[in-house]
Amino acid sequence: MDIEKIYGNLPMLETERLILRKITLEDVEDMYSYASNEEVSKYVTWETHKTLSDTKEFVEYVLAQYENKKVALWGIEYKENGKFIGTIDFVSWSVKHHVAEIGYVLSQDYCGRGNVTEAAKEVIKFGFNNMDLVRIQARCFVENIGSARVMEKTGMSFEGIIRKGWMLENGKHQDIKMYSILNEEFASLYNSKIVNVNTL
């Protein structure tokens, strides 16, 4: 499997309420509105954005990833109002071992409505159907109950806690919950390998 073949032109994905698409510079202000929120950045591995320039710098990095045909983010757009509300991606992909890990972040204004679960199901489907994966995993801080629920709702199984599995910038080690779903579990859960998750 060739990363460039998949990410040479990141495909747009669509669900009932969301469009998963490439990020553009026009999304900077919407991204800053949530990336500057300390409650949103509380459980992620990047620092809270302090200025609009921080966000623009990050978006420019993502645009370079697109240009260089590297694994990159999907932006999450809410169909009803066209608002850019978050991102989701494969934060890592081992082509050799057919394993990938997903990560996501969402505006606090759109949490608690099933939006992340809807996006994650679509990305998981894409991974199994297009990236020759046998396992997709996700991790979250033990305290991040909302993210753990998302993983469970997508059909992932809780595998255990990795003790002191991550260190934040301030030097504090965090225990991490590990979840995963296998290709055959995905096929069984959704009755077939290729499934329209928009109906779930």
C-alpha positions as CSV (number, residue, x, y, z in Angstrom):
1,M,0.0,0.0,0.0
2,D,1.4,3.4,-1.1
3,I,0.7,6.4,1.2
4,E,1.0,8.7,-1.7
5,K,-1.7,6.7,-3.6
6,I,-4.2,7.4,-0.7
7,Y,-3.1,10.8,0.3
8,G,-1.9,12.3,-3.0
9,N,-5.3,13.9,-3.2
10,L,-7.1,13.5,0.1
11,P,-10.6,12.4,-0.7
12,M,-13.7,14.2,0.6
13,L,-15.9,12.0,2.8
14,E,-19.5,12.7,3.6
15,T,-21.9,11.6,6.3
16,E,-25.5,12.5,7.2
17,R,-24.5,15.8,8.9
18,L,-20.8,16.3,8.1
19,I,-18.4,16.8,5.3
20,L,-14.8,15.6,5.9
21,R,-12.5,17.6,3.6
22,K,-9.2,19.3,3.1
23,I,-8.5,22.2,5.4
24,T,-7.9,25.6,3.8
25,L,-6.7,29.0,5.0
26,E,-10.3,30.1,5.1
27,D,-10.7,27.8,8.1
28,V,-8.2,29.6,10.3
29,E,-10.7,31.7,12.3
30,D,-13.1,28.8,12.9
31,M,-10.2,26.6,14.0
32,Y,-8.8,29.3,16.3
33,S,-12.2,29.7,18.0
34,Y,-11.8,26.1,19.4
35,A,-8.1,25.6,19.4
36,S,-7.7,28.7,21.7
37,N,-10.2,27.1,24.2
38,E,-8.3,25.5,27.1
39,E,-11.2,23.1,27.7
40,V,-10.8,21.8,24.1
41,S,-7.0,21.5,24.3
42,K,-7.1,19.9,27.8
43,Y,-6.8,16.4,26.5
44,V,-4.8,16.8,23.3
45,T,-1.0,16.6,22.7
46,W,-0.7,20.2,21.3
47,E,-0.7,23.4,23.2
48,T,-3.6,25.9,23.3
49,H,-3.3,28.4,20.5
50,K,-2.5,31.8,22.0
51,T,-2.9,33.9,18.8
52,L,-4.5,33.6,15.4
53,S,-0.9,33.3,14.0
54,D,-0.5,30.0,15.9
55,T,-3.5,28.6,14.1
56,K,-2.4,30.0,10.7
57,E,1.0,28.4,11.2
58,F,-0.6,25.0,11.9
59,V,-2.9,25.3,8.9
60,E,0.1,26.1,6.7
61,Y,1.8,23.0,8.0
62,V,-1.2,20.9,7.1
63,L,-1.3,22.4,3.6
64,A,2.3,21.4,3.2
65,Q,1.4,17.8,4.2
66,Y,-1.2,17.8,1.4
67,E,1.3,19.2,-1.1
68,N,3.9,16.6,-0.1
69,K,1.3,13.8,-0.3
70,K,1.8,12.9,3.4
71,V,-0.8,11.6,5.9
72,A,-2.9,14.6,6.8
73,L,-6.0,15.9,8.5
74,W,-9.6,16.0,7.4
75,G,-11.4,19.1,8.4
76,I,-14.9,18.5,9.8
77,E,-17.5,20.8,8.3
78,Y,-21.0,20.9,9.7
79,K,-23.4,20.8,6.8
80,E,-26.3,22.7,8.3
81,N,-24.3,26.0,8.6
82,G,-21.0,25.3,6.8
83,K,-19.1,25.8,10.0
84,F,-15.6,24.3,10.4
85,I,-15.9,22.5,13.7
86,G,-12.9,20.2,14.1
87,T,-10.4,17.8,12.6
88,I,-10.0,14.0,12.4
89,D,-7.1,12.0,11.0
90,F,-4.9,8.9,11.1
91,V,-2.3,10.2,13.5
92,S,-0.1,7.3,12.6
93,W,-0.1,4.6,9.9
94,S,2.3,1.6,9.7
95,V,1.9,0.5,6.1
96,K,4.2,-2.5,6.8
97,H,2.1,-3.8,9.7
98,H,-1.3,-2.7,8.4
99,V,-2.1,-0.7,11.6
100,A,-3.2,2.9,12.0
101,E,-4.4,5.1,14.8
102,I,-7.1,7.8,14.7
103,G,-7.2,11.1,16.5
104,Y,-9.8,13.9,16.6
105,V,-10.7,17.2,18.1
106,L,-14.0,19.1,18.0
107,S,-15.3,22.5,18.9
108,Q,-16.9,22.5,22.4
109,D,-20.0,24.0,20.8
110,Y,-20.6,20.8,18.8
111,C,-19.8,18.2,21.4
112,G,-22.3,15.9,22.9
113,R,-24.3,15.5,19.6
114,G,-22.6,12.5,18.1
115,N,-20.6,14.4,15.6
116,V,-17.3,12.9,16.5
117,T,-18.7,9.4,16.5
118,E,-20.2,10.0,13.1
119,A,-16.9,11.3,11.7
120,A,-14.9,8.5,13.3
121,K,-17.1,5.8,11.9
122,E,-16.6,7.2,8.4
123,V,-12.8,7.4,8.8
124,I,-12.7,3.9,10.2
125,K,-14.7,2.7,7.2
126,F,-12.3,4.5,4.9
127,G,-9.3,2.9,6.6
128,F,-10.5,-0.7,6.3
129,N,-11.8,-0.3,2.8
130,N,-9.0,1.8,1.3
131,M,-5.9,1.4,3.4
132,D,-5.6,-2.4,3.7
133,L,-5.7,-2.1,7.5
134,V,-6.2,-5.0,9.9
135,R,-6.4,-2.9,13.0
136,I,-7.4,0.6,13.9
137,Q,-6.7,1.9,17.3
138,A,-7.2,5.1,19.4
139,R,-6.0,6.4,22.7
140,C,-7.2,8.9,25.2
141,F,-6.3,10.2,28.7
142,V,-8.0,8.2,31.4
143,E,-9.9,11.4,32.5
144,N,-11.2,12.0,29.0
145,I,-14.6,10.2,29.4
146,G,-16.1,11.8,26.3
147,S,-13.4,10.5,24.0
148,A,-13.6,7.0,25.5
149,R,-17.4,7.0,24.8
150,V,-16.7,7.9,21.2
151,M,-14.4,5.0,20.8
152,E,-16.9,2.6,22.3
153,K,-19.8,3.9,20.1
154,T,-17.7,3.3,17.0
155,G,-17.4,-0.4,18.0
156,M,-13.9,-0.3,19.4
157,S,-13.0,-2.6,22.3
158,F,-11.2,-1.3,25.4
159,E,-7.9,-3.1,25.7
160,G,-6.5,-1.7,28.9
161,I,-4.6,1.2,30.5
162,I,-1.1,2.1,29.5
163,R,0.3,3.4,32.7
164,K,2.2,6.7,32.3
165,G,1.8,6.2,28.6
166,W,2.1,9.9,27.7
167,M,4.0,12.9,29.1
168,L,2.6,16.4,28.8
169,E,4.7,19.5,28.2
170,N,4.7,20.3,31.9
171,G,6.3,16.9,32.6
172,K,3.3,15.2,34.1
173,H,2.9,11.6,33.0
174,Q,-0.6,10.5,32.1
175,D,-2.2,7.1,32.1
176,I,-3.7,6.3,28.7
177,K,-6.7,4.1,27.7
178,M,-6.2,2.0,24.6
179,Y,-9.1,1.0,22.3
180,S,-9.1,-0.9,19.0
181,I,-11.2,-2.5,16.3
182,L,-10.1,-5.2,13.9
183,N,-11.1,-5.6,10.2
184,E,-13.1,-8.7,10.9
185,E,-14.9,-7.1,13.8
186,F,-15.8,-4.1,11.7
187,A,-17.1,-6.5,9.0
188,S,-19.2,-8.4,11.5
189,L,-20.4,-5.3,13.3
190,Y,-21.7,-3.6,10.2
191,N,-22.7,-6.8,8.4
192,S,-20.3,-6.4,5.5
193,K,-16.9,-4.9,4.8
194,I,-18.3,-2.1,2.8
195,V,-21.1,-0.3,4.7
196,N,-22.8,3.0,4.5
197,V,-22.2,4.2,8.1
198,N,-24.5,7.2,7.5
199,T,-27.5,5.0,8.3
200,L,-26.2,4.0,11.7
